[in-house]
Amino acid sequence: MREMLIQYRGKRSQKKMAEKYGVSQQLWSFWELGKSTPKPYIMKQIAKDSRKPMEKIFSDAFDPRS
């Protein structure tokens, strides 16, 4: 689970967040679960919007041991 991504979503629905980033609700859910990782340009936008480093939000994607 990507806790920082879930915290960033807050009380907004997955559907609302998916619409904001131009993806499906299912894909947003996969991102939160760590089953999938956004494309780099979307990771950068989420990092900018959330004011958190994308390396922290998506730490599993940046972990060389994975």
Secondary structure, 3 states (H helix, E strand, C coil): CCHHHHHHHCCCCHHHHHHHHCCCHHHHHHHHHCCCCCCHHHHHHHHHHHCCCHHHHCHHHHCCCC
